[in-house]
């Protein structure tokens, strides 16, 4: 792909040179540019060859295109850094939640093995009445997800 672009660039430069050499008399004619705005006095340029104006317009377009590409690259780099920071933050949160889950599962495993070692007549489930419900059961708040 790199060689194809280089070949295309060489062909483009070659065609531009042929164009300038074949139209040398026409492109060498002097041209005077003028700007006449209503609120300032009229301005005119020095007599410039037409090829100079064409080349200057080409370079001005190249500089503006380069500026747009640089701006886009800076913008994308900033978005990339922001997203990388967000990914790192979310990965830290996942790590904390995994650690919390491991702690709870180890605690549950400990309680399960401890409860399995207690004789059946002394288990907590036997001491609590199954029909007994507290009088004031609070419903969960749906806004506190």
N, C-alpha and C positions, 0 to 999 in steps of 0.2 A: 504494500500500500504506500509506503514511504517513497519507493522508486517511481510509482505511478504519479504521485503528486509532483515529484521533482521533474519528471518528464513533461507533465502538463505545464508546469511553470516555465520550463525552458522553451516549449513551443509557444506559449503566450508571449514571452519576451521577444522571441524571434519574429512573431507576427507583428508586434508593436514596432520593432525596428524597421521592418519592411514598410509598414504604414508610414512611418516618419520619413524614410528615405524617398519613397515614391511621391509624397506630398510635401516635399521640402519647400517648394516655392509658395504654396498656399499657406503652409503653416508659419512661414517666415514673415508674413505680412504683419505690420504693426496694428495693434488694436488698442483703442482707448476706452476704458471702462468709466461709466459715470453713475453717480448716485444722486438723485434729486428728490429729497424729501421736502415736504411743504413747510416745515417749521425750522429748517436749517438751510444755509446756503448750499447750492449745488457743489458736488465734489467730483473731480475727474482724476483719473490715474495718469501716470506717465505712459507714453506710447510703449507698449510691451508686445513682443512677438507672440503670435497666437499659440505656438507650441509651449511657450513658458506658462501661459494660462492653463493649458490642458494638463501639463505636468504638475503644476501647483494644485490644481483641482484634484488630481489623482492622489497626490501625497496628503492633501487635507482630508480626503475621504479615507485613506489608509490610517491616518492618525485617529480620526473619529471612530473608525471601526475598532481599532486597537483599544481605545479608551472604553468603548462599550464592552468589549470582551474582558478587559481587566475588571471593570465594575461588576460584571456578572460573576467572574471567578471569585472576587472578594465576597460578594453576597452569598454565593454557594458555600464558600469556606466558612463563613460565619454561621450559616445554617447547619453545616456539618459539625462544627464544634459544639453548637447548642444541642444538637441531637446526641452527640457522643456523651456530653455531660448528663443529659437526661437518661441515657442508657445506663451509665455508671450509677446514677442515683437509684434507678429502678433495680439494678442488680444488687446494690447494697440492701435495699428493702427486701428483696427476695431472700437474701442471705439471712437477714434478721428473722424473717418469718419462718424460714426453714429451721433455724436454731430454736426458735420458740416452739415449733411443732415437735422437734426432736425432744426438747425438754418435757413437753406435755406427754408425749408418748412414752418416754422413760418413766415419768411419774405414774402414768396409768398402768404401765407394766409392773412397777413396784407395788402399787396398791392392789393390783390383781393377784400378784403372788402372795402378798401379805394377807389378803382376804382369804385366799385359798388355804393358808396355813391355820386360820382361826377355826376352831370347832364349830359345827353347824348351830349349836344352841346359843352361841355368843355372837353371831353375825349381826351386823347393824340392821339388815333387812328384816330380821325377826323382831327387833325391839321397836321398830316404827310401825304404827298401825297403818295398814294398807288403805283403810277407808278414811283416814283422817286427812283433811285438807285444811290449810290455814284459811281463816275467815276473810282476810283481805289480800287476795291474789291480785297483784298489779299486772295489767296487760303491758306488753312491750310497746314502747313509743315508736311508731312507724317512721317518724322524722329522724330518728337517731341511727339509721342503718349502720 
